[in-house]
């Protein structure tokens, strides 16, 4: 781990519209080191990595590669210097082949034409570096035919094709299941063993403490501390990240539940799920639990009118609901929060105001015009309720950190005054501080009488936030847990018994 210095950033500063995103940040990365970069959303992690990768230029400070000062004016400059970036949102051309994606910027040619034989051979050599994880990836296959985990391997191979010495990973496991994540970490360890220096950005403390060597902590654009993983604890790192004692990540659970709000009877949508029945209650948070791909999201989408069911009945406050679309379901009081805020949850190029009012324009209208006062009052209310950080209502929502985007998306749903809300991966890709705030908010909503249903792929979150869970496996309900029986061990036992799998810690 403690090899030669390969990358050094000294006193890096960057400001946007008078606000410092980075202030005097210095970080050193060594050959063969897996270096975690942590901090709350908005701490400056992405800005720092965008500077290192040539996307933006620092206002002050210097960057050195192997002791020599470098100046990157574009991503191509950084790539030529040996810096690769595997983004959370993979930057691949889905209609092109694997080989064309890997060598897209420097295709091997022969007399002015692409040398397909050389392209496939070189691609195969790079993919083979990933061992078992790379098996089944055909250089001739279109990227669209690959799984997310395989696409990630193609993205890494693309960086390696540039003979990179530094590789940046930004939240690489956010869309992977446990087995795929384990394969990725095996690849990362192998790359580090070959001398490549790794920057690893993640909000998942278990990943960092299992696989990283060094942690650099940022807060509000400033360097707080760089420390060896072996010399610290997750509790210490979290406290330094948020600048305060975080306390319990999960609020107190409900002692009693109220009356039934939603009842689902024998719901089916072949081949996604079959004969699903459950109820939700006031003052209770219900979890839909199971392995990735078990059918949890599909069930939620069907209840919320997004997908049409084939059989079964849905009752809200005792009355049958026959929603033909999500609009009819939300009008009845059943709302869905998507797991993908960028693709399905927010209008990223539109303002905070436009995002909040989009689902219910009529509620903000007065004599045919949008009432600025109504909009301002709503935004002010949710800014205070959810601790959302923004400067003014007309700024584009894409300018906010991921955590603040997530809070605004939840606010948009709450502003619709739902009776039941299904939240699919409500804390995916956000920092621990924002997670704790969202957990508390969900409990507050439940205490107010809103029926809350949570889908999470993080088992500790499922156990920590939910009062009761319905366990789904291969589209079928296989069990229900609550109270003292609601433990990770019990969930794992039921899933393993039903499917004959060895589940270790992710759902």
C-alpha positions in Angstrom: 0.0 0.0 0.0 2.6 2.5 1.0 4.2 2.8 -2.4 5.5 5.8 -4.3 3.4 9.0 -4.6 1.7 8.9 -7.9 -0.8 11.8 -7.6 -0.6 14.9 -5.3 -3.1 17.7 -5.1 -1.9 20.8 -3.2 -4.1 23.6 -1.8 -6.8 23.1 -4.4 -9.5 25.7 -4.4 -12.7 26.1 -6.5 -15.6 28.4 -6.1 -18.9 28.8 -8.0 -20.8 32.1 -8.0 -19.0 33.3 -5.0 -19.4 30.1 -2.9 -16.3 28.0 -2.2 -16.8 24.3 -3.3 -13.2 23.6 -2.3 -10.9 25.6 0.0 -7.3 24.6 0.4 -7.7 20.9 -0.1 -4.5 18.7 -0.2 -4.6 15.0 -0.9 -1.8 12.5 -1.8 -2.5 9.2 -3.6 0.1 6.4 -3.7 0.8 3.6 -6.1 -1.3 0.5 -5.3 -3.4 2.3 -2.7 -7.2 2.2 -2.4 -8.0 5.6 -1.1 -11.5 6.4 0.0 -12.9 9.9 -0.4 -15.9 10.5 1.9 -18.1 13.4 2.9 -21.7 14.4 2.9 -23.4 15.3 -0.4 -22.1 18.8 -1.3 -18.8 18.3 0.7 -16.7 18.8 -2.5 -15.9 15.2 -3.5 -17.2 15.4 -7.0 -15.7 18.8 -7.6 -12.3 17.5 -6.5 -12.5 14.5 -8.8 -13.8 16.6 -11.7 -10.7 18.7 -11.3 -8.4 15.7 -11.2 -10.1 14.2 -14.3 -9.9 17.5 -16.3 -13.6 18.2 -16.4 -13.2 21.6 -14.6 -10.1 23.6 -13.7 -9.1 24.6 -10.2 -9.0 28.3 -9.3 -5.9 27.8 -7.1 -3.6 25.0 -6.2 -1.4 22.6 -8.1 -1.6 19.0 -9.2 1.5 16.7 -9.6 1.8 13.4 -11.3 4.8 11.3 -10.2 6.4 14.6 -8.9 5.8 16.7 -12.0 3.3 19.4 -12.2 0.5 18.9 -14.6 -2.2 21.1 -16.1 -5.4 19.5 -17.4 -7.6 21.6 -19.7 -9.9 18.7 -20.7 -10.8 15.1 -19.8 -8.6 14.0 -22.7 -5.5 15.7 -21.1 -6.2 13.7 -17.9 -6.7 10.5 -19.8 -3.5 11.0 -21.6 -1.7 11.5 -18.3 -3.1 8.2 -17.1 -6.2 9.1 -15.1 -9.4 7.1 -15.6 -12.9 7.8 -14.2 -15.6 5.2 -13.7 -18.7 7.4 -13.1 -21.7 6.4 -11.1 -23.7 7.0 -14.3 -21.9 4.9 -16.8 -20.9 6.7 -20.0 -21.2 4.0 -22.6 -22.8 3.9 -26.1 -25.3 1.2 -25.7 -25.8 0.5 -29.4 -22.1 0.0 -30.1 -20.2 -3.2 -29.4 -18.1 -3.8 -26.2 -14.9 -3.5 -28.2 -15.9 -0.2 -29.8 -16.8 1.2 -26.4 -13.5 0.2 -24.9 -11.4 1.8 -27.6 -13.8 4.5 -28.7 -11.2 7.2 -28.5 -8.3 5.3 -30.1 -9.7 2.5 -32.3 -6.9 0.3 -33.9 -6.9 0.9 -37.6 -5.5 -0.7 -40.7 -5.1 1.5 -43.8 -7.7 4.0 -42.5 -10.3 1.4 -41.5 -11.0 -0.1 -38.1 -9.0 -3.3 -37.6 -11.7 -5.4 -36.2 -9.5 -8.4 -35.5 -7.1 -6.3 -33.4 -10.0 -4.5 -31.7 -11.5 -7.8 -30.6 -8.2 -9.3 -29.5 -7.2 -6.2 -27.5 -10.6 -6.0 -25.9 -10.5 -9.7 -25.0 -7.1 -9.2 -23.3 -8.4 -6.4 -21.2 -11.6 -8.3 -20.3 -9.7 -11.4 -19.3 -7.9 -9.3 -16.6 -11.2 -9.4 -14.7 -11.1 -13.2 -14.4 -14.5 -14.8 -13.7 -16.2 -11.5 -13.7 -15.3 -10.9 -17.3 -16.5 -14.3 -18.5 -19.4 -14.1 -20.8 -18.6 -10.6 -22.1 -18.2 -10.9 -25.9 -16.3 -8.0 -27.5 -18.7 -8.2 -30.5 -21.8 -7.9 -28.3 -23.7 -4.6 -28.0 -23.3 -3.0 -24.6 -27.2 -2.9 -24.3 -27.1 -6.7 -24.0 -25.0 -6.7 -20.8 -25.9 -6.5 -17.2 -25.1 -3.4 -15.1 -22.1 -5.2 -13.5 -20.8 -6.3 -16.9 -21.2 -2.7 -18.2 -19.1 -1.5 -15.3 -16.4 -3.9 -16.3 -16.5 -2.4 -19.8 -16.2 1.1 -18.3 -13.2 0.0 -16.3 -11.6 -1.7 -19.3 -12.1 1.5 -21.3 -10.0 3.3 -18.7 -7.4 0.6 -18.6 -7.1 0.8 -22.4 -5.6 4.3 -21.9 -2.9 2.7 -19.7 -4.2 4.5 -16.6 -2.2 4.9 -13.5 -5.0 6.4 -11.4 -8.6 5.1 -11.4 -11.5 6.9 -9.8 -14.6 5.0 -8.8 -17.7 7.1 -8.0 -20.4 5.1 -6.0 -19.6 1.9 -8.1 -21.9 -0.4 -6.2 -25.1 1.7 -6.1 -26.8 -0.4 -8.7 -25.1 -3.8 -8.0 -26.3 -6.7 -5.9 -24.0 -8.3 -3.3 -22.5 -10.9 -5.7 -21.8 -8.4 -8.4 -20.3 -6.0 -5.8 -18.0 -8.8 -4.5 -16.8 -9.4 -8.1 -16.1 -5.6 -8.5 -14.0 -5.5 -5.3 -12.0 -8.5 -6.4 -11.2 -6.6 -9.6 -10.3 -3.4 -7.6 -8.0 -5.4 -5.4 -6.3 -6.9 -8.4 -5.8 -3.5 -10.1 -4.3 -2.1 -6.9 -2.0 -5.2 -6.7 -0.8 -4.3 -10.2 0.2 -0.8 -8.9 -2.8 1.2 -10.1 -3.8 3.8 -7.5 -7.5 3.9 -6.7 -9.8 6.8 -5.6 -12.9 5.2 -4.1 -16.0 7.4 -3.5 -18.8 5.8 -1.4 -21.3 6.5 1.3 -21.2 2.8 2.4 -18.9 2.6 5.5 -18.9 -1.2 5.4 -17.4 -1.2 1.9 -14.8 1.4 2.9 -13.6 -0.4 6.0 -13.5 -3.8 4.2 -11.6 -2.7 1.1 -9.9 0.6 1.5 -6.4 1.5 2.9 -6.8 5.3 3.6 -9.7 7.6 4.1 -9.8 11.3 3.3 -12.7 13.2 4.9 -14.2 16.4 3.3 -16.7 18.7 4.9 -18.1 21.9 3.4 -15.3 22.0 0.8 -12.5 21.7 3.3 -10.1 18.9 4.2 -10.9 17.6 7.7 -8.5 14.7 8.0 -6.7 11.9 6.1 -6.3 8.7 8.2 -5.4 5.1 7.8 -8.5 2.7 7.9 -6.7 0.5 10.4 -6.4 3.5 12.8 -10.0 4.6 12.9 -13.7 3.5 13.1 -16.8 4.1 11.1 -18.3 6.1 14.0 -15.4 8.4 14.1 -15.4 9.0 10.4 -19.2 9.7 10.3 -18.8 12.2 13.1 -16.0 14.0 11.2 -18.1 14.0 8.0 -21.2 15.6 9.5 -19.4 17.8 12.1 -21.6 16.6 14.9 -22.5 13.5 16.9 -25.0 11.8 14.6 -26.6 9.8 17.3 -28.8 6.8 16.3 -29.2 6.4 12.5 -32.7 5.1 13.0 -35.5 6.7 15.1 -37.5 4.9 17.7 -40.0 2.4 16.3 -43.7 2.7 16.7 -45.1 0.9 19.8 -48.7 0.6 18.5 -50.2 0.8 15.1 -53.5 2.4 14.0 -56.3 1.3 11.8 -55.8 -0.4 8.4 -55.3 2.1 5.5 -54.4 -0.2 2.5 -55.3 -3.8 1.8 -54.0 -5.8 -1.1 -55.7 -9.1 -1.9 -54.3 -11.8 -4.2 -52.4 -9.4 -6.5 -50.8 -11.0 -9.6 -48.9 -9.8 -12.7 -47.3 -12.7 -14.4 -44.4 -13.4 -14.6 -43.4 -10.7 -12.1 -45.3 -11.7 -9.0 -48.2 -14.0 -8.0 -50.9 -14.0 -5.4 -49.6 -11.1 -3.2 -51.7 -10.1 -0.1 -50.8 -7.6 2.6 -52.1 -4.6 4.6 -50.6 -1.3 5.7 -51.6 0.6 8.8 -51.4 4.1 10.3 -48.3 4.7 12.6 -46.4 1.8 11.0 -43.6 1.6 8.5 -43.9 -1.5 6.4 -41.0 -3.0 4.4 -41.1 -5.0 1.2 -38.0 -7.1 1.6 -36.2 -9.6 -0.6 -33.2 -10.1 -2.9 -32.7 -7.7 -5.8 -35.0 -8.9 -8.6 -37.5 -10.6 -6.2 -40.4 -8.5 -7.4 -40.5 -5.8 -4.7 -40.5 -2.8 -7.0 -42.9 -4.5 -9.4 -45.5 -5.0 -6.6 -45.2 -1.4 -5.5 -45.6 -0.1 -9.1 -48.7 -2.2 -9.6 -50.3 -1.0 -6.4 -49.6 2.6 -7.4 -51.2 2.2 -10.8 -48.0 2.4 -12.9 -48.3 -1.2 -14.1 -51.6 -2.8 -14.8 -52.4 -5.9 -12.6 -54.0 -9.0 -14.1 -55.7 -10.3 -10.9 -56.4 -9.1 -7.4 -58.1 -6.2 -5.6 -56.8 -3.1 -3.8 -58.7 -1.4 -1.0 -58.0 2.1 0.4 -59.7 2.9 3.7 -62.1 0.0 3.1 -63.1 1.1 -0.5 -62.0 -0.7 -3.6 -59.6 1.3 -5.8 -59.5 0.5 -9.6 -56.7 2.8 -10.7 -55.9 2.5 -14.4 -52.8 4.7 -14.2 -50.5 6.3 -11.6 -52.4 9.6 -11.9 -55.7 8.0 -10.8 -53.8 6.1 -8.0 -52.2 9.3 -6.7 -55.6 11.2 -6.9 -57.0 8.4 -4.7 -54.0 8.9 -2.3 -51.6 6.1 -3.2 -48.2 7.5 -4.3 -44.9 6.0 -5.5 -41.3 7.4 -5.1 -39.1 6.0 -7.8 -35.7 4.4 -7.1 -34.2 6.4 -10.0 -34.5 10.1 -9.3 -32.5 11.2 -12.4 -34.4 9.1 -15.0 -38.0 9.0 -13.5 -38.2 11.2 -10.4 -37.1 14.8 -11.3 -37.0 17.2 -14.2 -33.3 17.9 -13.8 -33.1 20.9 -16.1 -36.1 22.6 -14.5 -36.2 24.6 -11.3 -37.0 23.6 -7.8 -40.3 25.4 -8.1 -41.3 23.7 -11.4 -40.4 20.3 -9.9 -42.6 20.8 -6.8 -45.7 22.0 -8.6 -45.5 19.7 -11.6 -47.7 16.8 -10.2 -50.4 19.2 -9.1 -50.5 22.4 -11.0 -54.2 23.0 -10.2 -53.3 23.3 -6.5 -51.0 26.2 -7.1 -53.2 28.0 -9.6 -55.2 31.1 -9.0 -57.4 32.5 -11.8 -55.5 30.5 -14.4 -52.0 31.6 -13.2 -49.5 30.0 -10.8 -49.6 31.7 -7.4 -46.0 32.6 -6.5 -47.1 33.0 -2.9 -48.5 29.5 -2.7 -45.3 28.1 -4.3 -43.1 30.1 -2.0 -45.0 29.0 1.1 -44.7 25.3 0.1 -41.0 25.5 -0.7 -40.3 27.4 2.6 -42.2 24.8 4.5 -40.4 21.8 3.0 -37.0 23.6 3.1 -37.4 23.8 6.9 -39.1 20.4 7.4 -36.5 18.5 5.4 -33.4 20.7 5.9 -33.0 21.2 2.2 -30.1 23.5 1.2 -30.8 25.7 -1.7 -30.2 29.4 -2.5 -33.4 30.4 -4.4 -36.5 28.7 -5.8 -35.6 29.2 -9.4 -32.3 27.5 -9.4 -32.2 24.3 -11.5 -32.6 21.2 -9.3 -29.6 19.5 -11.0 -27.4 22.1 -9.2 -28.3 20.5 -5.8 -26.4 17.7 -4.2 -27.7 14.2 -4.5 -29.0 14.2 -0.9 -30.9 17.5 -1.4 -32.3 16.2 -4.7 -33.6 13.2 -2.9 -35.2 15.3 -0.2 -36.9 17.5 -2.7 -38.2 14.4 -4.5 -39.7 13.2 -1.3 -41.1 16.6 -0.6 -42.8 16.6 -4.0 -44.6 13.4 -3.1 -45.6 14.6 0.4 -47.0 17.8 -1.1 -49.5 15.6 -2.9 -51.0 14.7 0.6 -50.9 10.9 0.1 -52.6 8.4 2.4 -50.1 5.7 1.4 -46.6 6.3 0.0 -44.3 3.6 -1.4 -40.7 4.7 -1.3 -38.3 2.6 -3.5 -34.7 2.9 -2.3 -35.4 6.3 -0.6 -31.7 6.7 0.6 -29.8 5.2 -2.4 -26.6 7.2 -3.1 -26.8 9.7 -0.3 -24.6 10.3 2.7 -25.2 9.1 6.2 -26.3 12.5 7.5 -28.9 12.8 4.9 -30.0 9.2 5.5 -30.6 9.9 9.2 -32.7 12.9 8.3 -34.8 10.9 5.8 -35.2 8.1 8.3 -36.5 10.6 10.9 -38.8 12.2 8.3 -40.3 8.8 7.4 -41.1 8.1 11.0 -42.6 11.6 11.4 -44.8 10.9 8.3 -45.9 7.6 9.8 -46.7 9.2 13.2 -48.8 11.8 11.3 -51.0 9.0 10.0 -49.5 8.5 6.5 -49.0 4.8 5.7 -45.3 4.4 4.7 -44.0 1.4 2.7 -40.2 1.2 2.2 -38.2 -0.9 -0.3 -34.4 -0.9 0.5 -31.6 -3.1 -0.7 -29.7 -2.4 2.5 -30.6 -4.9 5.1 -29.6 -2.9 8.1 -31.8 0.0 6.9 -34.8 -2.4 6.4 -34.4 -3.8 9.9 -33.7 -0.4 11.4 -36.5 1.7 9.9 -39.4 -0.8 9.5 -41.8 -2.0 12.1 -42.9 -5.0 10.0 -41.6 -6.6 6.8 -43.2 -8.7 4.1 -40.6 -11.0 2.5 -40.8 -11.5 -1.2 -38.9 -14.2 -3.1 -39.2 -14.9 -6.8 -42.4 -12.9 -7.0 -44.1 -14.7 -4.1 -44.7 -13.7 -0.5 -42.8 -16.2 1.7 -43.1 -14.7 5.1 -43.7 -11.8 7.5 -41.6 -10.5 10.4 -42.2 -7.9 13.1 -41.1 -6.9 16.6 -38.3 -8.9 18.1 -38.4 -11.4 15.2 -37.5 -8.7 12.7 -33.7 -9.3 12.5 -31.2 -9.7 9.7 -30.7 -13.3 10.7 -34.4 -14.1 10.4 -34.7 -12.5 7.0 -31.7 -14.3 5.7 -33.0 -17.6 7.1 -36.4 -17.3 5.4 -34.9 -16.3 2.0 -32.3 -19.0 2.2 -34.8 -21.7 3.1 -37.2 -20.6 0.3 -34.6 -20.4 -2.5 -31.6 -22.4 -1.3 -29.3 -19.5 -1.6 -26.6 -18.2 0.8 -27.5 -14.6 1.6 -24.8 -12.8 3.5 -25.9 -9.2 4.0 -27.5 -7.5 1.1 -31.1 -7.7 -0.1 
